[in-house]
Amino acid sequence: MPLYDVLYLDENGNKNKKKFDLDSKERIYKILKDNNQTLLKIEESGNFFQNLINSIKSLNNIYLFGNEVDQTTIILFARQLGAMLGAGIPILDAVETLIRDQENPKFKETLKIIVDDISAGLSFSDAIAKYPKLFNNLFVNMIKSAEQAGGLSLTLISISEYLEKIKDIKDRVKSATRYPLIVFAFVLLSTTGMVIFIVPRFEQIYIKLGADLPLVTKILMNISKFAQTYFLLIIFFLILIFILIKYLINHKENIRFYYHKFLLKFPKLGNIYKMGLLINFSKTFGILINAGINIIQSLELSKNILNNVVYRKSLERIKDKIEAGNSIYNSFLEEGELYPKVFVQMIGTGEETGSLDEMLIKFNEYFENEINKKIDTISSSLEPVFIILIAGIILFITLSIYLPVFKLGQVMKNIS
């Protein structure tokens, strides 16, 4: 009897590994489904050489530039699949039709595997759960709820609308920060170029003429010498520091916590980042409650959607308080400034009236308008800061280079 290595999610969303000594994969699917567990990966156990061959084969699925299936592809898939199911087309036929029209080769291969899994007896939610980078926890759990309660087509369309709104907000935030980053990069590159290639030429001229260099010129010359001598070393250390910081943020929980806290406090952009997180959370939380998922599970899923440790820890505390018998309103209120007063008040109103999902959607609409206003003004408010920065750098370099020229002119005038 073959031995299978199985990776799955338990009822609490935790990953587990287990070996199954069964005659077919279909029996494993049934066991996991009966225990409300979600299959992530299944493969037949082999010897060392077989495992090595499988590892080499898996290299075909690795992409140097990250996941090559963008969010737009997922949104379009959810919308089209929802429309086809709504028209009465069976799910296997619908997905196979979408495979034929799919232009993204990576996603096309994924959909083929999903069709094979569904044909083998896996539910649609379990089949897509194996690809968390494409279908997040919210997507999978909403599909699972719809499979149990009905209305899969409407759920898919709702998911596509939700993902589209979240993508739009992210795109707008990126657009607002793109201008400052481009300006900063331009200033950095142009200044580096002048210090390394232009300043040394002036230095040689001043040395030949025996000019008495002002303090600002001496400072610039010393910076230039240092940059020329240690340029490659500086680049190496900058790359090393970047990699080290990224590693610490990704692997050290306490460092990631303070980094995310810093992002929330960052001038101008921190407030937009915070609003984006709250929009993401309120939208997710509202959709899950509306889908009939209980408060505790909805909080857990909403927490896992957020990529900010500060808010994830906060939602974990809120979940624990609610489980201990505290009200939803008080649980959020006790978290202080992380949640705006208007948000907490709407939570309280929704809890009292039994319309929490409606209140969350109203808050979401209110905050979307607010964040759009802030994003529209962020570039214009940052523009004067960067103009002053650029002007200051240009003034410093210009004075450093041309002050000795003025002094030389004065010396020549006195000699004559």
C-alpha positions as CSV (number, residue, x, y, z in Angstrom):
1,M,0.0,0.0,0.0
2,P,1.5,3.4,-0.9
3,L,2.5,5.9,1.8
4,Y,1.5,9.5,1.3
5,D,3.0,12.7,2.8
6,V,0.1,15.1,3.4
7,L,0.2,18.8,4.4
8,Y,-3.1,20.2,5.5
9,L,-4.8,23.0,7.6
10,D,-6.7,22.0,10.7
11,E,-9.9,23.6,11.9
12,N,-7.9,26.5,13.5
13,G,-6.0,27.3,10.3
14,N,-2.7,25.7,11.5
15,K,-0.5,23.8,9.1
16,N,0.1,20.1,9.9
17,K,2.0,17.3,8.3
18,K,0.9,13.6,8.5
19,K,1.7,10.3,6.8
20,F,-1.2,8.2,5.4
21,D,-0.9,4.5,4.6
22,L,-3.9,4.2,2.3
23,D,-4.7,2.6,-1.0
24,S,-5.8,5.9,-2.8
25,K,-5.7,9.7,-2.6
26,E,-9.5,9.8,-2.7
27,R,-9.7,8.1,0.7
28,I,-7.4,10.8,2.1
29,Y,-9.5,13.5,0.6
30,K,-12.6,12.0,2.3
31,I,-10.9,11.7,5.7
32,L,-9.7,15.3,5.7
33,K,-13.1,16.6,4.5
34,D,-14.9,14.6,7.3
35,N,-12.6,16.2,9.9
36,N,-13.1,19.7,8.5
37,Q,-9.5,19.9,7.4
38,T,-8.1,21.6,4.2
39,L,-5.7,19.8,2.0
40,L,-2.6,21.9,1.0
41,K,-0.3,19.3,-0.5
42,I,-0.2,15.5,-1.1
43,E,2.6,13.4,-2.6
44,E,3.6,9.8,-2.5
45,S,6.6,9.1,-0.2
46,G,9.6,8.0,-2.1
47,N,13.3,7.2,-1.5
48,F,16.0,9.8,-1.6
49,F,16.5,9.8,-5.3
50,Q,12.8,10.0,-6.0
51,N,12.6,13.0,-3.7
52,L,15.5,14.6,-5.4
53,I,13.9,14.1,-8.8
54,N,10.6,15.7,-7.5
55,S,12.6,18.6,-6.1
56,I,14.3,19.2,-9.5
57,K,10.9,19.0,-11.3
58,S,9.5,21.6,-8.9
59,L,12.2,24.1,-10.0
60,N,10.0,24.6,-13.1
61,N,7.5,26.3,-10.8
62,I,10.0,28.8,-9.4
63,Y,9.9,32.4,-10.8
64,L,12.8,34.8,-10.3
65,F,10.5,37.8,-10.1
66,G,7.9,36.4,-7.6
67,N,4.4,35.2,-8.3
68,E,3.7,35.7,-12.0
69,V,-0.1,35.7,-11.6
70,D,-1.2,39.3,-10.8
71,Q,-4.3,40.3,-8.8
72,T,-6.2,41.3,-11.9
73,T,-6.1,37.8,-13.2
74,I,-7.6,36.4,-10.0
75,I,-10.3,39.1,-10.0
76,L,-11.3,38.4,-13.6
77,F,-11.3,34.6,-12.8
78,A,-13.6,35.0,-9.8
79,R,-16.0,37.3,-11.7
80,Q,-16.2,35.1,-14.8
81,L,-16.6,31.9,-12.8
82,G,-19.3,33.5,-10.7
83,A,-21.2,34.6,-13.9
84,M,-20.9,31.2,-15.5
85,L,-22.1,29.4,-12.3
86,G,-25.0,31.9,-12.1
87,A,-25.9,30.9,-15.7
88,G,-26.3,27.2,-14.6
89,I,-23.0,25.9,-16.0
90,P,-21.4,23.1,-13.8
91,I,-18.2,24.2,-12.0
92,L,-15.9,21.7,-13.8
93,D,-17.2,22.8,-17.3
94,A,-16.9,26.5,-16.2
95,V,-13.3,26.2,-15.1
96,E,-12.3,24.1,-18.2
97,T,-13.8,26.9,-20.4
98,L,-11.8,29.5,-18.5
99,I,-8.7,27.4,-18.9
100,R,-9.1,27.6,-22.7
101,D,-9.3,31.4,-22.6
102,Q,-6.6,31.9,-20.0
103,E,-3.6,33.8,-21.3
104,N,-1.4,33.5,-18.2
105,P,0.6,30.2,-18.5
106,K,1.3,29.8,-14.8
107,F,-2.4,30.3,-13.8
108,K,-3.5,28.1,-16.7
109,E,-1.4,25.2,-15.3
110,T,-2.8,25.9,-11.8
111,L,-6.4,25.7,-13.0
112,K,-5.7,22.4,-14.8
113,I,-4.5,20.9,-11.5
114,I,-7.6,22.4,-9.7
115,V,-9.8,20.7,-12.3
116,D,-8.0,17.3,-11.7
117,D,-8.4,17.7,-7.9
118,I,-12.1,18.4,-8.2
119,S,-12.5,15.5,-10.6
120,A,-10.7,13.3,-8.0
121,G,-13.3,14.3,-5.3
122,L,-11.9,17.4,-3.8
123,S,-14.2,20.3,-3.1
124,F,-13.5,23.6,-5.0
125,S,-12.5,25.3,-1.7
126,D,-10.0,22.5,-0.8
127,A,-8.6,22.5,-4.4
128,I,-7.8,26.3,-4.4
129,A,-6.6,26.2,-0.8
130,K,-3.4,24.5,-2.0
131,Y,-2.4,27.8,-3.6
132,P,-2.4,30.4,-0.8
133,K,-0.4,32.9,-2.8
134,L,-3.2,33.0,-5.4
135,F,-6.2,32.4,-3.2
136,N,-5.9,33.9,0.3
137,N,-7.7,32.7,3.5
138,L,-10.7,35.0,2.9
139,F,-11.2,33.7,-0.7
140,V,-11.0,30.0,0.5
141,N,-13.2,30.4,3.5
142,M,-15.9,32.4,1.7
143,I,-16.0,29.7,-1.0
144,K,-16.2,27.0,1.7
145,S,-19.1,28.8,3.4
146,A,-20.9,29.2,0.1
147,E,-20.4,25.5,-0.7
148,Q,-22.2,24.6,2.6
149,A,-24.9,27.3,2.5
150,G,-25.4,27.8,-1.3
151,G,-24.9,30.9,-3.4
152,L,-21.4,30.1,-4.8
153,S,-21.9,32.3,-7.9
154,L,-22.9,35.4,-5.9
155,T,-20.1,34.8,-3.4
156,L,-17.5,34.7,-6.3
157,I,-18.8,38.0,-7.7
158,S,-18.7,39.5,-4.2
159,I,-15.1,38.3,-3.8
160,S,-14.1,39.8,-7.2
161,E,-15.7,43.2,-6.2
162,Y,-13.9,43.1,-2.8
163,L,-10.5,42.3,-4.3
164,E,-11.0,45.0,-7.0
165,K,-11.6,47.6,-4.3
166,I,-8.6,46.5,-2.2
167,K,-6.4,46.5,-5.4
168,D,-7.7,50.0,-6.3
169,I,-6.7,51.4,-2.8
170,K,-3.3,49.8,-3.0
171,D,-2.7,51.2,-6.5
172,R,-3.7,54.6,-5.3
173,V,-1.4,54.5,-2.3
174,K,1.5,53.3,-4.6
175,S,0.7,56.1,-7.0
176,A,0.9,58.7,-4.1
177,T,4.3,57.4,-3.0
178,R,5.7,56.9,-6.4
179,Y,6.5,60.6,-7.0
180,P,8.4,61.1,-3.8
181,L,10.4,57.9,-4.4
182,I,11.3,58.9,-8.0
183,V,12.4,62.3,-6.9
184,F,14.5,60.9,-4.0
185,A,16.2,58.4,-6.3
186,F,16.9,61.2,-8.9
187,V,18.4,63.4,-6.2
188,L,20.5,60.6,-4.8
189,L,21.8,59.5,-8.3
190,S,22.6,63.0,-9.5
191,T,24.4,64.0,-6.3
192,T,26.4,60.7,-6.3
193,G,27.4,61.3,-10.0
194,M,28.5,64.9,-9.3
195,V,30.5,64.0,-6.2
196,I,32.3,61.1,-7.9
197,F,32.9,62.5,-11.5
198,I,32.6,66.3,-11.5
199,V,33.9,67.5,-8.1
200,P,37.4,65.8,-8.5
201,R,38.0,67.8,-11.7
202,F,37.5,71.0,-9.9
203,E,39.7,69.8,-7.0
204,Q,42.6,69.2,-9.4
205,I,42.2,72.8,-10.8
206,Y,42.2,74.4,-7.4
207,I,45.2,72.4,-6.3
208,K,47.2,73.6,-9.3
209,L,46.2,77.2,-8.7
210,G,47.0,76.9,-5.0
211,A,43.6,78.3,-4.0
212,D,42.6,78.7,-0.3
213,L,39.5,76.5,-0.2
214,P,36.5,77.5,1.9
215,L,35.2,75.1,4.6
216,V,32.1,74.0,2.5
217,T,34.5,73.2,-0.4
218,K,36.8,71.2,1.8
219,I,33.8,69.2,3.2
220,L,32.6,68.4,-0.4
221,M,36.1,67.4,-1.5
222,N,36.5,65.1,1.5
223,I,33.1,63.5,0.7
224,S,34.2,63.1,-2.9
225,K,37.5,61.4,-1.9
226,F,35.7,59.1,0.5
227,A,33.1,58.1,-2.1
228,Q,35.8,57.5,-4.8
229,T,38.0,55.4,-2.5
230,Y,35.3,53.3,-0.9
231,F,32.5,53.4,-3.6
232,L,32.3,49.6,-4.1
233,L,32.6,49.0,-0.4
234,I,29.8,51.5,0.3
235,I,27.5,49.8,-2.3
236,F,28.4,46.4,-0.8
237,F,27.6,47.5,2.7
238,L,24.3,49.2,1.6
239,I,23.2,46.0,-0.1
240,L,24.3,43.9,3.0
241,I,22.4,46.2,5.4
242,F,19.3,46.1,3.1
243,I,19.4,42.2,3.1
244,L,20.0,42.1,6.9
245,I,17.1,44.5,7.6
246,K,14.8,42.5,5.3
247,Y,15.9,39.2,6.9
248,L,15.3,40.6,10.5
249,I,11.9,42.0,9.5
250,N,10.8,38.7,7.9
251,H,12.2,36.4,10.6
252,K,12.1,38.3,13.9
253,E,8.7,39.0,15.3
254,N,9.7,41.8,17.7
255,I,11.6,43.6,15.0
256,R,8.8,43.3,12.5
257,F,6.4,44.6,15.2
258,Y,8.5,47.8,15.7
259,Y,9.0,48.2,11.9
260,H,5.2,48.0,11.3
261,K,4.7,50.4,14.3
262,F,7.1,52.8,12.6
263,L,5.2,52.6,9.3
264,L,2.0,53.6,11.2
265,K,3.7,56.6,12.7
266,F,5.5,57.8,9.5
267,P,4.6,61.4,8.7
268,K,1.9,61.9,6.1
269,L,2.1,58.4,4.6
270,G,1.6,56.6,7.9
271,N,-1.9,57.8,8.2
272,I,-2.7,56.6,4.7
273,Y,-1.2,53.2,5.5
274,K,-3.3,53.0,8.6
275,M,-6.5,53.9,6.7
276,G,-5.7,51.3,4.1
277,L,-5.4,48.6,6.8
278,L,-8.7,49.6,8.4
279,I,-10.5,49.6,5.0
280,N,-9.1,46.1,4.3
281,F,-10.1,44.9,7.8
282,S,-13.6,46.4,7.9
283,K,-14.4,45.2,4.4
284,T,-13.2,41.7,5.1
285,F,-14.9,41.5,8.6
286,G,-18.2,42.8,7.2
287,I,-18.2,40.3,4.2
288,L,-17.5,37.4,6.5
289,I,-20.2,38.3,9.0
290,N,-22.6,38.8,6.1
291,A,-21.7,35.4,4.8
292,G,-22.9,33.9,8.1
293,I,-19.4,33.2,9.7
294,N,-19.4,33.7,13.4
295,I,-17.6,36.7,15.0
296,I,-14.6,34.8,16.4
297,Q,-13.9,33.0,13.1
298,S,-14.4,36.2,11.2
299,L,-11.9,38.1,13.4
300,E,-9.4,35.3,13.0
301,L,-9.7,35.3,9.2
302,S,-9.7,39.1,9.0
303,K,-6.6,39.2,11.2
304,N,-4.8,36.8,8.9
305,I,-5.5,38.9,5.8
306,L,-3.7,41.9,7.3
307,N,0.1,42.2,6.8
308,N,0.7,44.4,9.9
309,V,1.8,42.8,13.1
310,V,0.6,45.7,15.3
311,Y,-3.0,45.2,14.1
312,R,-2.8,41.4,14.0
313,K,-1.8,41.4,17.7
314,S,-4.5,43.9,18.5
315,L,-7.2,41.7,16.8
316,E,-5.9,38.7,18.6
317,R,-6.4,40.5,21.9
318,I,-9.9,41.6,20.8
319,K,-10.7,38.0,19.9
320,D,-9.6,36.8,23.3
321,K,-11.7,39.5,25.1
322,I,-14.8,38.6,23.1
323,E,-14.3,34.9,23.8
324,A,-14.0,35.9,27.5
325,G,-17.4,37.6,27.4
326,N,-16.5,41.2,26.7
327,S,-18.6,43.1,24.2
328,I,-17.3,43.8,20.7
329,Y,-17.6,47.5,21.3
330,N,-15.6,47.5,24.5
331,S,-13.0,45.2,23.1
332,F,-12.2,47.6,20.2
333,L,-12.5,50.7,22.5
334,E,-9.8,49.3,24.9
335,E,-7.3,49.2,22.0
336,G,-7.1,53.0,22.1
337,E,-5.9,55.0,19.1
338,L,-5.4,52.0,16.8
339,Y,-9.1,52.3,15.9
340,P,-10.7,55.8,15.1
341,K,-13.7,56.8,17.3
342,V,-16.1,56.8,14.3
343,F,-15.1,53.1,13.7
344,V,-15.6,52.1,17.3
345,Q,-19.0,54.0,17.5
346,M,-20.2,52.2,14.3
347,I,-19.1,48.9,15.8
348,G,-21.2,49.7,19.0
349,T,-24.2,50.7,16.9
350,G,-24.0,47.6,14.8
351,E,-23.6,45.4,17.8
352,E,-26.7,46.9,19.5
353,T,-28.9,46.8,16.5
354,G,-27.8,43.5,15.1
355,S,-26.5,45.1,11.9
356,L,-22.7,44.9,12.4
357,D,-22.0,43.9,8.8
358,E,-24.0,46.9,7.5
359,M,-22.2,49.3,9.9
360,L,-18.8,47.9,8.7
361,I,-19.7,48.5,5.1
362,K,-20.8,52.1,5.9
363,F,-17.6,52.7,7.7
364,N,-15.7,51.2,4.7
365,E,-17.5,53.6,2.3
366,Y,-16.8,56.6,4.6
367,F,-13.1,55.7,4.9
368,E,-12.7,55.0,1.2
369,N,-13.8,58.6,0.5
370,E,-11.4,59.9,3.2
371,I,-8.4,57.9,1.9
372,N,-9.1,59.1,-1.7
373,K,-9.0,62.7,-0.5
374,K,-5.7,62.1,1.4
375,I,-4.1,60.3,-1.6
376,D,-5.1,63.1,-3.9
377,T,-3.4,65.7,-1.7
378,I,-0.3,63.7,-0.6
379,S,1.8,64.4,-3.7
380,S,1.1,68.1,-3.7
381,S,1.9,68.4,0.1
382,L,5.2,66.5,-0.3
383,E,6.2,68.5,-3.4
384,P,7.4,71.6,-1.5
385,V,9.5,69.4,0.8
386,F,11.3,67.8,-2.1
387,I,11.8,71.1,-3.9
388,I,13.5,72.5,-0.8
389,L,15.6,69.4,-0.4
390,I,16.8,69.5,-4.1
391,A,17.4,73.3,-3.8
392,G,19.5,72.8,-0.7
393,I,21.7,70.1,-2.3
394,I,22.2,72.1,-5.4
395,L,23.0,75.2,-3.4
396,F,25.6,73.3,-1.3
397,I,27.3,71.8,-4.3
398,T,27.2,75.1,-6.3
399,L,28.7,77.1,-3.4
400,S,31.3,74.5,-2.7
401,I,32.5,74.5,-6.4
402,Y,32.3,78.2,-7.2
403,L,33.3,79.9,-4.0
404,P,37.0,79.2,-4.6
405,V,36.6,80.7,-8.1
406,F,35.4,83.9,-6.6
407,K,38.3,83.9,-4.2
408,L,40.8,83.3,-7.1
409,G,39.3,86.2,-9.0
410,Q,39.8,88.5,-6.0
411,V,43.4,87.3,-5.6
412,M,44.2,87.9,-9.3
413,K,42.6,91.4,-9.0
414,N,44.8,92.3,-6.1
415,I,47.9,91.1,-7.8
416,S,47.2,93.2,-10.9
